[in-house]
Every structure is written in structure tokens, then in C-alpha cells.
Amino acid sequence: MPRMLNTREVARVLEAYPQSEFADGDWIPGWRAAQDGRRRVNVFHDGHGEQDGLERYRLELQTAGFCVIPDQQPGGGRRRLHITRP
């Protein structure tokens, strides 16, 4: 069974990329991580370039040894990455 995982661990891998920020009514492009239970973190890309951003994050996280599953929120929602430990 995979060990616990938190957003801080994912953030350390993605620290070279800008984090998203909501300013002046719009998103500044970048990544955002959200805890999804004890063993999973979801990563989103806010702003333009969502597909390219998620692909870059996927490669970085896989290189760091995480299991990364590209996904989309139910009902045709936002794309995201599910991050777990192998």
C-alpha cells in the first residue's frame, strides 16, 4: 500500500515552475496542487497553456519517482494529474 503523500512533497519537485495566482480577476499561469485524501495529490495548471503545462509537470514528477495519472474532472471538467507514490 502506498505511503502518505502531501502537497509539500509535490511542491518541492515543481518549485522551478511558477505557481498559479489569482490576481485582478484572472489567473496568472502556473501550477497548483490540492490534497485529495491521504495518499493522493492533484496538480492543476491554471491560465493559458494547460495541456503543455501539465505535460511538463508529469515528466518532472515521474522523473522524481511519483506515479502520475493524467485525468479530467467529472462532467468534462478541468484536466489534472493524480499524483501517488508507486
PAVO-988601 format. One record per atom (N, C-alpha, C, O, CB): atom name; residue number from 1; x, y, z; residue in three letters. Coordinates in steps of 0.001 Angstrom, whole numbers, padded with zeros to 6 digits. Glycine has a CB too. Layout:
// PAVO-988601
+------+------+---------+---------+---------+------+
| dopa | baro |    east |   north |      up | tise |
+------+------+---------+---------+---------+------+
|   CA |  NUM |       X |       Y |       Z |  ALA |
...
+------+------+---------+---------+---------+------+
//
This chain:
// PAVO-988601
+------+------+---------+---------+---------+------+
| dopa | baro |    east |   north |      up | tise |
+------+------+---------+---------+---------+------+
|    N |    1 |  000848 | -001188 |  000000 |  MET |
|   CA |    1 |  000000 |  000000 |  000000 |  MET |
|    C |    1 |  000892 |  001249 |  000000 |  MET |
|    O |    1 |  001852 |  001313 |  000768 |  MET |
|   CB |    1 | -000964 |  000000 |  001235 |  MET |
|    N |    2 |  000596 |  002224 | -000833 |  PRO |
|   CA |    2 |  001416 |  003432 | -000890 |  PRO |
|    C |    2 |  001409 |  004199 |  000430 |  PRO |
|    O |    2 |  000431 |  004181 |  001177 |  PRO |
|   CB |    2 |  000930 |  004335 | -002009 |  PRO |
|    N |    3 |  002512 |  004862 |  000690 |  ARG |
|   CA |    3 |  002619 |  005698 |  001886 |  ARG |
|    C |    3 |  001893 |  007007 |  001679 |  ARG |
|    O |    3 |  001484 |  007351 |  000570 |  ARG |
|   CB |    3 |  004086 |  005959 |  002242 |  ARG |
|    N |    4 |  001742 |  007728 |  002776 |  MET |
|   CA |    4 |  001083 |  009035 |  002711 |  MET |
|    C |    4 |  001863 |  009973 |  001797 |  MET |
|    O |    4 |  003072 |  009827 |  001618 |  MET |
|   CB |    4 |  000948 |  009650 |  004124 |  MET |
|    N |    5 |  001162 |  010920 |  001234 |  LEU |
|   CA |    5 |  001751 |  011910 |  000339 |  LEU |
|    C |    5 |  001070 |  013234 |  000614 |  LEU |
|    O |    5 | -000146 |  013284 |  000798 |  LEU |
|   CB |    5 |  001605 |  011496 | -001165 |  LEU |
|    N |    6 |  001849 |  014311 |  000643 |  ASN |
|   CA |    6 |  001224 |  015621 |  000838 |  ASN |
|    C |    6 |  001715 |  016610 | -000216 |  ASN |
|    O |    6 |  002684 |  016358 | -000932 |  ASN |
|   CB |    6 |  001521 |  016159 |  002253 |  ASN |
|    N |    7 |  001025 |  017726 | -000287 |  THR |
|   CA |    7 |  001305 |  018724 | -001324 |  THR |
|    C |    7 |  002710 |  019302 | -001227 |  THR |
|    O |    7 |  003275 |  019707 | -002244 |  THR |
|   CB |    7 |  000299 |  019845 | -001241 |  THR |
|    N |    8 |  003285 |  019349 | -000036 |  ARG |
|   CA |    8 |  004652 |  019889 |  000113 |  ARG |
|    C |    8 |  005662 |  019076 | -000690 |  ARG |
|    O |    8 |  006576 |  019637 | -001293 |  ARG |
|   CB |    8 |  005066 |  019906 |  001598 |  ARG |
|    N |    9 |  005496 |  017758 | -000699 |  GLU |
|   CA |    9 |  006422 |  016906 | -001439 |  GLU |
|    C |    9 |  006326 |  017159 | -002941 |  GLU |
|    O |    9 |  007342 |  017197 | -003636 |  GLU |
|   CB |    9 |  006146 |  015434 | -001136 |  GLU |
|    N |   10 |  005127 |  017326 | -003427 |  VAL |
|   CA |   10 |  004921 |  017622 | -004840 |  VAL |
|    C |   10 |  005459 |  019020 | -005160 |  VAL |
|    O |   10 |  006081 |  019224 | -006203 |  VAL |
|   CB |   10 |  003416 |  017514 | -005210 |  VAL |
|    N |   11 |  005225 |  019965 | -004279 |  ALA |
|   CA |   11 |  005685 |  021341 | -004488 |  ALA |
|    C |   11 |  007214 |  021406 | -004598 |  ALA |
|    O |   11 |  007740 |  022203 | -005374 |  ALA |
|   CB |   11 |  005201 |  022245 | -003339 |  ALA |
|    N |   12 |  007921 |  020586 | -003839 |  ARG |
|   CA |   12 |  009388 |  020581 | -003927 |  ARG |
|    C |   12 |  009857 |  020194 | -005328 |  ARG |
|    O |   12 |  010846 |  020735 | -005824 |  ARG |
|   CB |   12 |  009983 |  019615 | -002891 |  ARG |
|    N |   13 |  009162 |  019272 | -005957 |  VAL |
|   CA |   13 |  009547 |  018845 | -007312 |  VAL |
|    C |   13 |  009227 |  019930 | -008335 |  VAL |
|    O |   13 |  009975 |  020122 | -009294 |  VAL |
|   CB |   13 |  008826 |  017533 | -007692 |  VAL |
|    N |   14 |  008116 |  020642 | -008132 |  LEU |
|   CA |   14 |  007671 |  021639 | -009113 |  LEU |
|    C |   14 |  008129 |  023056 | -008806 |  LEU |
|    O |   14 |  007688 |  023997 | -009467 |  LEU |
|   CB |   14 |  006182 |  021620 | -009204 |  LEU |
|    N |   15 |  009000 |  023233 | -007821 |  GLU |
|   CA |   15 |  009372 |  024584 | -007396 |  GLU |
|    C |   15 |  010058 |  025415 | -008485 |  GLU |
|    O |   15 |  010088 |  026642 | -008393 |  GLU |
|   CB |   15 |  010276 |  024495 | -006206 |  GLU |
|    N |   16 |  010602 |  024769 | -009502 |  ALA |
|   CA |   16 |  011250 |  025516 | -010593 |  ALA |
|    C |   16 |  010222 |  026192 | -011510 |  ALA |
|    O |   16 |  010568 |  027094 | -012274 |  ALA |
|   CB |   16 |  012144 |  024574 | -011420 |  ALA |
|    N |   17 |  008981 |  025763 | -011435 |  TYR |
|   CA |   17 |  007908 |  026323 | -012260 |  TYR |
|    C |   17 |  007101 |  027322 | -011430 |  TYR |
|    O |   17 |  007005 |  027176 | -010212 |  TYR |
|   CB |   17 |  006984 |  025194 | -012817 |  TYR |
|    N |   18 |  006525 |  028328 | -012075 |  PRO |
|   CA |   18 |  005736 |  029312 | -011309 |  PRO |
|    C |   18 |  004431 |  028703 | -010791 |  PRO |
|    O |   18 |  003775 |  027920 | -011477 |  PRO |
|   CB |   18 |  005424 |  030543 | -012183 |  PRO |
|    N |   19 |  004078 |  029080 | -009573 |  GLN |
|   CA |   19 |  002787 |  028695 | -009025 |  GLN |
|    C |   19 |  001726 |  029641 | -009550 |  GLN |
|    O |   19 |  002000 |  030814 | -009807 |  GLN |
|   CB |   19 |  002811 |  028699 | -007481 |  GLN |
|    N |   20 |  000513 |  029130 | -009710 |  SER |
|   CA |   20 | -000563 |  029985 | -010191 |  SER |
|    C |   20 | -000990 |  030945 | -009088 |  SER |
|    O |   20 | -000811 |  030694 | -007896 |  SER |
|   CB |   20 | -001763 |  029141 | -010673 |  SER |
|    N |   21 | -001555 |  032037 | -009535 |  GLU |
|   CA |   21 | -002013 |  033061 | -008599 |  GLU |
|    C |   21 | -003202 |  033774 | -009230 |  GLU |
|    O |   21 | -003186 |  034092 | -010419 |  GLU |
|   CB |   21 | -000865 |  034075 | -008247 |  GLU |
|    N |   22 | -004227 |  034019 | -008433 |  PHE |
|   CA |   22 | -005401 |  034732 | -008929 |  PHE |
|    C |   22 | -005216 |  036207 | -008626 |  PHE |
|    O |   22 | -005156 |  036598 | -007461 |  PHE |
|   CB |   22 | -006721 |  034185 | -008289 |  PHE |
|    N |   23 | -005125 |  037028 | -009662 |  ALA |
|   CA |   23 | -004893 |  038460 | -009480 |  ALA |
|    C |   23 | -005689 |  039242 | -010515 |  ALA |
|    O |   23 | -005750 |  038860 | -011683 |  ALA |
|   CB |   23 | -003385 |  038794 | -009588 |  ALA |
|    N |   24 | -006286 |  040321 | -010086 |  ASP |
|   CA |   24 | -007039 |  041200 | -010982 |  ASP |
|    C |   24 | -008099 |  040458 | -011792 |  ASP |
|    O |   24 | -008311 |  040756 | -012967 |  ASP |
|   CB |   24 | -006092 |  041903 | -011922 |  ASP |
|    N |   25 | -008766 |  039487 | -011157 |  GLY |
|   CA |   25 | -009868 |  038783 | -011796 |  GLY |
|    C |   25 | -009478 |  037717 | -012798 |  GLY |
|    O |   25 | -010334 |  037241 | -013544 |  GLY |
|   CB |   25 | -010719 |  039747 | -012461 |  GLY |
|    N |   26 | -008201 |  037322 | -012840 |  ASP |
|   CA |   26 | -007766 |  036310 | -013783 |  ASP |
|    C |   26 | -006611 |  035522 | -013170 |  ASP |
|    O |   26 | -005956 |  035978 | -012233 |  ASP |
|   CB |   26 | -007349 |  036952 | -015133 |  ASP |
|    N |   27 | -006377 |  034333 | -013716 |  TRP |
|   CA |   27 | -005282 |  033505 | -013231 |  TRP |
|    C |   27 | -003969 |  033868 | -013918 |  TRP |
|    O |   27 | -003918 |  034018 | -015139 |  TRP |
|   CB |   27 | -005598 |  032029 | -013450 |  TRP |
|    N |   28 | -002926 |  034005 | -013136 |  ILE |
|   CA |   28 | -001569 |  034087 | -013657 |  ILE |
|    C |   28 | -001141 |  032644 | -013886 |  ILE |
|    O |   28 | -001203 |  031848 | -012949 |  ILE |
|   CB |   28 | -000580 |  034863 | -012667 |  ILE |
|    N |   29 | -000710 |  032268 | -015088 |  PRO |
|   CA |   29 | -000435 |  030867 | -015387 |  PRO |
|    C |   29 |  000581 |  030232 | -014442 |  PRO |
|    O |   29 |  001564 |  030856 | -014042 |  PRO |
|   CB |   29 |  000055 |  030742 | -016795 |  PRO |
|    N |   30 |  000318 |  028988 | -014101 |  GLY |
|   CA |   30 |  001222 |  028228 | -013252 |  GLY |
|    C |   30 |  000514 |  027019 | -012670 |  GLY |
|    O |   30 | -000646 |  026754 | -012988 |  GLY |
|   CB |   30 |  001777 |  029106 | -012133 |  GLY |
|    N |   31 |  001213 |  026293 | -011821 |  TRP |
|   CA |   31 |  000665 |  025075 | -011250 |  TRP |
|    C |   31 |  000045 |  025348 | -009877 |  TRP |
|    O |   31 |  000358 |  026323 | -009195 |  TRP |
|   CB |   31 |  001753 |  024004 | -011140 |  TRP |
|    N |   32 | -000847 |  024433 | -009519 |  ARG |
|   CA |   32 | -001494 |  024470 | -008204 |  ARG |
|    C |   32 | -001701 |  023026 | -007776 |  ARG |
|    O |   32 | -002160 |  022206 | -008571 |  ARG |
|   CB |   32 | -002866 |  025268 | -008237 |  ARG |
|    N |   33 | -001370 |  022703 | -006532 |  ALA |
|   CA |   33 | -001539 |  021354 | -006000 |  ALA |
|    C |   33 | -002620 |  021362 | -004929 |  ALA |
|    O |   33 | -002712 |  022291 | -004126 |  ALA |
|   CB |   33 | -000207 |  020812 | -005427 |  ALA |
|    N |   34 | -003439 |  020309 | -004930 |  ALA |
|   CA |   34 | -004528 |  020182 | -003956 |  ALA |
|    C |   34 | -004523 |  018767 | -003387 |  ALA |
|    O |   34 | -004482 |  017787 | -004132 |  ALA |
|   CB |   34 | -005910 |  020512 | -004609 |  ALA |
|    N |   35 | -004565 |  018673 | -002073 |  GLN |
|   CA |   35 | -004610 |  017368 | -001410 |  GLN |
|    C |   35 | -005914 |  016660 | -001757 |  GLN |
|    O |   35 | -006979 |  017276 | -001744 |  GLN |
|   CB |   35 | -004468 |  017523 |  000128 |  GLN |
|    N |   36 | -005833 |  015366 | -002067 |  ASP |
|   CA |   36 | -007017 |  014567 | -002403 |  ASP |
|    C |   36 | -006946 |  013256 | -001618 |  ASP |
|    O |   36 | -006724 |  012191 | -002194 |  ASP |
|   CB |   36 | -007105 |  014293 | -003957 |  ASP |
|    N |   37 | -007131 |  013342 | -000325 |  GLY |
|   CA |   37 | -007002 |  012177 |  000540 |  GLY |
|    C |   37 | -005596 |  012065 |  001086 |  GLY |
|    O |   37 | -004750 |  012927 |  000850 |  GLY |
|   CB |   37 | -007375 |  010910 | -000210 |  GLY |
|    N |   38 | -005358 |  010994 |  001817 |  ARG |
|   CA |   38 | -004059 |  010835 |  002482 |  ARG |
|    C |   38 | -002942 |  010395 |  001551 |  ARG |
|    O |   38 | -001766 |  010604 |  001848 |  ARG |
|   CB |   38 | -004182 |  009846 |  003592 |  ARG |
|    N |   39 | -003295 |  009796 |  000444 |  ARG |
|   CA |   39 | -002275 |  009214 | -000429 |  ARG |
|    C |   39 | -002262 |  009777 | -001845 |  ARG |
|    O |   39 | -001601 |  009228 | -002726 |  ARG |
|   CB |   39 | -002469 |  007743 | -000498 |  ARG |
|    N |   40 | -002983 |  010864 | -002065 |  ARG |
|   CA |   40 | -003032 |  011406 | -003429 |  ARG |
|    C |   40 | -003081 |  012925 | -003409 |  ARG |
|    O |   40 | -003726 |  013538 | -002558 |  ARG |
|   CB |   40 | -004247 |  010855 | -004187 |  ARG |
|    N |   41 | -002379 |  013513 | -004371 |  VAL |
|   CA |   41 | -002377 |  014956 | -004595 |  VAL |
|    C |   41 | -002782 |  015179 | -006049 |  VAL |
|    O |   41 | -002331 |  014456 | -006938 |  VAL |
|   CB |   41 | -000963 |  015601 | -004276 |  VAL |
|    N |   42 | -003620 |  016165 | -006289 |  ASN |
|   CA |   42 | -003981 |  016552 | -007650 |  ASN |
|    C |   42 | -003209 |  017803 | -008026 |  ASN |
|    O |   42 | -003073 |  018724 | -007219 |  ASN |
|   CB |   42 | -005511 |  016787 | -007781 |  ASN |
|    N |   43 | -002707 |  017836 | -009243 |  VAL |
|   CA |   43 | -001996 |  019008 | -009751 |  VAL |
|    C |   43 | -002786 |  019564 | -010931 |  VAL |
|    O |   43 | -003185 |  018828 | -011833 |  VAL |
|   CB |   43 | -000525 |  018651 | -010170 |  VAL |
|    N |   44 | -002999 |  020868 | -010905 |  PHE |
|   CA |   44 | -003706 |  021589 | -011964 |  PHE |
|    C |   44 | -002769 |  022620 | -012565 |  PHE |
|    O |   44 | -001797 |  023033 | -011932 |  PHE |
|   CB |   44 | -004997 |  022266 | -011422 |  PHE |
|    N |   45 | -003064 |  023036 | -013793 |  HIS |
|   CA |   45 | -002387 |  024186 | -014394 |  HIS |
|    C |   45 | -003452 |  025247 | -014632 |  HIS |
|    O |   45 | -004405 |  025022 | -015378 |  HIS |
|   CB |   45 | -001638 |  023799 | -015738 |  HIS |
|    N |   46 | -003290 |  026390 | -014003 |  ASP |
|   CA |   46 | -004223 |  027498 | -014165 |  ASP |
|    C |   46 | -003699 |  028460 | -015218 |  ASP |
|    O |   46 | -002489 |  028651 | -015339 |  ASP |
|   CB |   46 | -004447 |  028230 | -012825 |  ASP |
|    N |   47 | -004601 |  029065 | -015979 |  GLY |
|   CA |   47 | -004217 |  030018 | -017011 |  GLY |
|    C |   47 | -004033 |  029335 | -018354 |  GLY |
|    O |   47 | -004366 |  028161 | -018519 |  GLY |
|   CB |   47 | -002942 |  030740 | -016617 |  GLY |
|    N |   48 | -003500 |  030082 | -019310 |  HIS |
|   CA |   48 | -003323 |  029517 | -020659 |  HIS |
|    C |   48 | -002210 |  028461 | -020659 |  HIS |
|    O |   48 | -001376 |  028433 | -019754 |  HIS |
|   CB |   48 | -002994 |  030643 | -021683 |  HIS |
|    N |   49 | -002205 |  027612 | -021659 |  GLY |
|   CA |   49 | -001170 |  026582 | -021794 |  GLY |
|    C |   49 | -001372 |  025389 | -020876 |  GLY |
|    O |   49 | -000404 |  024770 | -020435 |  GLY |
|   CB |   49 |  000171 |  027181 | -021526 |  GLY |
|    N |   50 | -002640 |  025062 | -020586 |  GLU |
|   CA |   50 | -002929 |  023981 | -019633 |  GLU |
|    C |   50 | -002324 |  022643 | -020061 |  GLU |
|    O |   50 | -001665 |  021984 | -019257 |  GLU |
|   CB |   50 | -004433 |  023828 | -019465 |  GLU |
|    N |   51 | -002532 |  022237 | -021292 |  GLN |
|   CA |   51 | -002059 |  020932 | -021743 |  GLN |
|    C |   51 | -000529 |  020844 | -021704 |  GLN |
|    O |   51 |  000021 |  019850 | -021230 |  GLN |
|   CB |   51 | -002566 |  020650 | -023159 |  GLN |
|    N |   52 |  000150 |  021865 | -022194 |  ASP |
|   CA |   52 |  001615 |  021872 | -022182 |  ASP |
|    C |   52 |  002158 |  021902 | -020758 |  ASP |
|    O |   52 |  003125 |  021210 | -020440 |  ASP |
|   CB |   52 |  002148 |  023073 | -022968 |  ASP |
|    N |   53 |  001533 |  022702 | -019909 |  GLY |
|   CA |   53 |  001972 |  022778 | -018518 |  GLY |
|    C |   53 |  001850 |  021449 | -017806 |  GLY |
|    O |   53 |  002783 |  021019 | -017128 |  GLY |
|   CB |   53 |  001177 |  023821 | -017779 |  GLY |
|    N |   54 |  000710 |  020792 | -017951 |  LEU |
|   CA |   54 |  000512 |  019504 | -017300 |  LEU |
|    C |   54 |  001495 |  018457 | -017810 |  LEU |
|    O |   54 |  001951 |  017608 | -017044 |  LEU |
|   CB |   54 | -000911 |  019024 | -017513 |  LEU |
|    N |   55 |  001818 |  018512 | -019079 |  GLU |
|   CA |   55 |  002783 |  017558 | -019631 |  GLU |
|    C |   55 |  004171 |  017776 | -019019 |  GLU |
|    O |   55 |  004852 |  016811 | -018674 |  GLU |
|   CB |   55 |  002852 |  017689 | -021170 |  GLU |
|    N |   56 |  004589 |  019027 | -018883 |  ARG |
|   CA |   56 |  005887 |  019315 | -018243 |  ARG |
|    C |   56 |  005901 |  018821 | -016797 |  ARG |
|    O |   56 |  006876 |  018211 | -016360 |  ARG |
|   CB |   56 |  006190 |  020834 | -018286 |  ARG |
|    N |   57 |  004833 |  019080 | -016058 |  TYR |
|   CA |   57 |  004766 |  018645 | -014660 |  TYR |
|    C |   57 |  004774 |  017125 | -014570 |  TYR |
|    O |   57 |  005413 |  016555 | -013685 |  TYR |
|   CB |   57 |  003508 |  019210 | -013976 |  TYR |
|    N |   58 |  004062 |  016466 | -015489 |  ARG |
|   CA |   58 |  004027 |  015000 | -015485 |  ARG |
|    C |   58 |  005424 |  014420 | -015625 |  ARG |
|    O |   58 |  005802 |  013515 | -014881 |  ARG |
|   CB |   58 |  003131 |  014480 | -016612 |  ARG |
|    N |   59 |  006190 |  014937 | -016574 |  LEU |
|   CA |   59 |  007545 |  014435 | -016794 |  LEU |
|    C |   59 |  008436 |  014671 | -015576 |  LEU |
|    O |   59 |  009191 |  013781 | -015186 |  LEU |
|   CB |   59 |  008160 |  015098 | -018025 |  LEU |
|    N |   60 |  008359 |  015851 | -014973 |  GLU |
|   CA |   60 |  009159 |  016154 | -013778 |  GLU |
|    C |   60 |  008807 |  015227 | -012622 |  GLU |
|    O |   60 |  009695 |  014702 | -011949 |  GLU |
|   CB |   60 |  008954 |  017613 | -013354 |  GLU |
|    N |   61 |  007520 |  015028 | -012393 |  LEU |
|   CA |   61 |  007075 |  014206 | -011270 |  LEU |
|    C |   61 |  007414 |  012737 | -011487 |  LEU |
|    O |   61 |  007782 |  012049 | -010535 |  LEU |
|   CB |   61 |  005575 |  014367 | -011059 |  LEU |
|    N |   62 |  007299 |  012243 | -012713 |  GLN |
|   CA |   62 |  007677 |  010863 | -012984 |  GLN |
|    C |   62 |  009176 |  010666 | -012815 |  GLN |
|    O |   62 |  009610 |  009637 | -012297 |  GLN |
|   CB |   62 |  007249 |  010460 | -014390 |  GLN |
|    N |   63 |  009965 |  011630 | -013243 |  THR |
|   CA |   63 |  011408 |  011561 | -013058 |  THR |
|    C |   63 |  011768 |  011518 | -011577 |  THR |
|    O |   63 |  012746 |  010878 | -011189 |  THR |
|   CB |   63 |  012088 |  012754 | -013733 |  THR |
|    N |   64 |  010977 |  012198 | -010751 |  ALA |
|   CA |   64 |  011207 |  012215 | -009304 |  ALA |
|    C |   64 |  010705 |  010942 | -008614 |  ALA |
|    O |   64 |  010874 |  010789 | -007404 |  ALA |
|   CB |   64 |  010529 |  013429 | -008689 |  ALA |
|    N |   65 |  010085 |  010025 | -009377 |  GLY |
|   CA |   65 |  009683 |  008746 | -008829 |  GLY |
|    C |   65 |  008223 |  008623 | -008423 |  GLY |
|    O |   65 |  007836 |  007623 | -007819 |  GLY |
|   CB |   65 |  010508 |  008457 | -007679 |  GLY |
|    N |   66 |  007412 |  009613 | -008740 |  PHE |
|   CA |   66 |  005991 |  009544 | -008410 |  PHE |
|    C |   66 |  005230 |  008822 | -009516 |  PHE |
|    O |   66 |  005666 |  008804 | -010668 |  PHE |
|   CB |   66 |  005411 |  010957 | -008191 |  PHE |
|    N |   67 |  004104 |  008235 | -009168 |  CYS |
|   CA |   67 |  003177 |  007674 | -010135 |  CYS |
|    C |   67 |  002232 |  008804 | -010535 |  CYS |
|    O |   67 |  001597 |  009412 | -009673 |  CYS |
|   CB |   67 |  002394 |  006427 | -009550 |  CYS |
|    N |   68 |  002132 |  009090 | -011832 |  VAL |
|   CA |   68 |  001335 |  010214 | -012321 |  VAL |
|    C |   68 |  000289 |  009694 | -013301 |  VAL |
|    O |   68 |  000614 |  009031 | -014286 |  VAL |
|   CB |   68 |  002239 |  011292 | -012995 |  VAL |
|    N |   69 | -000964 |  010004 | -013014 |  ILE |
|   CA |   69 | -002071 |  009573 | -013863 |  ILE |
|    C |   69 | -002808 |  010801 | -014379 |  ILE |
|    O |   69 | -003488 |  011471 | -013602 |  ILE |
|   CB |   69 | -003037 |  008632 | -013089 |  ILE |
|    N |   70 | -002694 |  011117 | -015680 |  PRO |
|   CA |   70 | -003461 |  012231 | -016244 |  PRO |
|    C |   70 | -004959 |  011898 | -016181 |  PRO |
|    O |   70 | -005358 |  010758 | -016417 |  PRO |
|   CB |   70 | -003018 |  012523 | -017719 |  PRO |
|    N |   71 | -005768 |  012891 | -015865 |  ASP |
|   CA |   71 | -007192 |  012680 | -015653 |  ASP |
|    C |   71 | -007938 |  013968 | -015989 |  ASP |
|    O |   71 | -007336 |  015002 | -016278 |  ASP |
|   CB |   71 | -007480 |  012236 | -014190 |  ASP |
|    N |   72 | -009230 |  013879 | -015944 |  GLN |
|   CA |   72 | -010079 |  015050 | -016143 |  GLN |
|    C |   72 | -011200 |  014985 | -015128 |  GLN |
|    O |   72 | -011721 |  013906 | -014847 |  GLN |
|   CB |   72 | -010641 |  015118 | -017602 |  GLN |
|    N |   73 | -011577 |  016122 | -014577 |  GLN |
|   CA |   73 | -012654 |  016147 | -013604 |  GLN |
|    C |   73 | -013945 |  015667 | -014253 |  GLN |
|    O |   73 | -014130 |  015817 | -015460 |  GLN |
|   CB |   73 | -012831 |  017560 | -013023 |  GLN |
|    N |   74 | -014841 |  015088 | -013451 |  PRO |
|   CA |   74 | -016104 |  014565 | -013995 |  PRO |
|    C |   74 | -016900 |  015635 | -014751 |  PRO |
|    O |   74 | -016817 |  016826 | -014449 |  PRO |
|   CB |   74 | -016960 |  013995 | -012865 |  PRO |
|    N |   75 | -017659 |  015183 | -015728 |  GLY |
|   CA |   75 | -018514 |  016086 | -016487 |  GLY |
|    C |   75 | -017768 |  016969 | -017462 |  GLY |
|    O |   75 | -018245 |  018052 | -017801 |  GLY |
|   CB |   75 | -019281 |  016936 | -015560 |  GLY |
|    N |   76 | -016596 |  016527 | -017924 |  GLY |
|   CA |   76 | -015829 |  017327 | -018878 |  GLY |
|    C |   76 | -015139 |  018519 | -018237 |  GLY |
|    O |   76 | -014884 |  019526 | -018897 |  GLY |
|   CB |   76 | -016729 |  017806 | -019979 |  GLY |
|    N |   77 | -014836 |  018402 | -016941 |  GLY |
|   CA |   77 | -014201 |  019496 | -016211 |  GLY |
|    C |   77 | -012726 |  019644 | -016536 |  GLY |
|    O |   77 | -012251 |  019192 | -017577 |  GLY |
|   CB |   77 | -014368 |  019291 | -014736 |  GLY |
|    N |   78 | -012025 |  020277 | -015636 |  ARG |
|   CA |   78 | -010607 |  020599 | -015840 |  ARG |
|    C |   78 | -009735 |  019358 | -015900 |  ARG |
|    O |   78 | -010029 |  018336 | -015279 |  ARG |
|   CB |   78 | -010114 |  021509 | -014734 |  ARG |
|    N |   79 | -008656 |  019471 | -016661 |  ARG |
|   CA |   79 | -007642 |  018426 | -016687 |  ARG |
|    C |   79 | -006824 |  018543 | -015410 |  ARG |
|    O |   79 | -006687 |  019619 | -014828 |  ARG |
|   CB |   79 | -006732 |  018537 | -017960 |  ARG |
|    N |   80 | -006285 |  017406 | -014992 |  ARG |
|   CA |   80 | -005470 |  017384 | -013781 |  ARG |
|    C |   80 | -004567 |  016167 | -013817 |  ARG |
|    O |   80 | -004724 |  015284 | -014661 |  ARG |
|   CB |   80 | -006353 |  017375 | -012508 |  ARG |
|    N |   81 | -003625 |  016131 | -012898 |  LEU |
|   CA |   81 | -002758 |  014979 | -012707 |  LEU |
|    C |   81 | -003009 |  014428 | -011315 |  LEU |
|    O |   81 | -002997 |  015174 | -010336 |  LEU |
|   CB |   81 | -001255 |  015355 | -012904 |  LEU |
|    N |   82 | -003239 |  013114 | -011221 |  HIS |
|   CA |   82 | -003312 |  012448 | -009922 |  HIS |
|    C |   82 | -001893 |  011977 | -009603 |  HIS |
|    O |   82 | -001278 |  011257 | -010390 |  HIS |
|   CB |   82 | -004355 |  011235 | -009927 |  HIS |
|    N |   83 | -001384 |  012385 | -008454 |  ILE |
|   CA |   83 | -000027 |  012018 | -008050 |  ILE |
|    C |   83 | -000113 |  011088 | -006848 |  ILE |
|    O |   83 | -000770 |  011408 | -005857 |  ILE |
|   CB |   83 |  000829 |  013283 | -007716 |  ILE |
|    N |   84 |  000558 |  009922 | -006935 |  THR |
|   CA |   84 |  000660 |  008986 | -005819 |  THR |
|    C |   84 |  002086 |  008466 | -005761 |  THR |
|    O |   84 |  002910 |  008741 | -006633 |  THR |
|   CB |   84 | -000359 |  007811 | -005965 |  THR |
|    N |   85 |  002345 |  007726 | -004734 |  ARG |
|   CA |   85 |  003629 |  007029 | -004671 |  ARG |
|    C |   85 |  003475 |  005684 | -005386 |  ARG |
|    O |   85 |  002388 |  005106 | -005401 |  ARG |
|   CB |   85 |  004101 |  006831 | -003179 |  ARG |
|    N |   86 |  004563 |  005193 | -005976 |  PRO |
|   CA |   86 |  004472 |  003891 | -006673 |  PRO |
|    C |   86 |  004143 |  002762 | -005709 |  PRO |
|    O |   86 |  004030 |  001609 | -006124 |  PRO |
|   CB |   86 |  005788 |  003576 | -007401 |  PRO |
+------+------+---------+---------+---------+------+
//
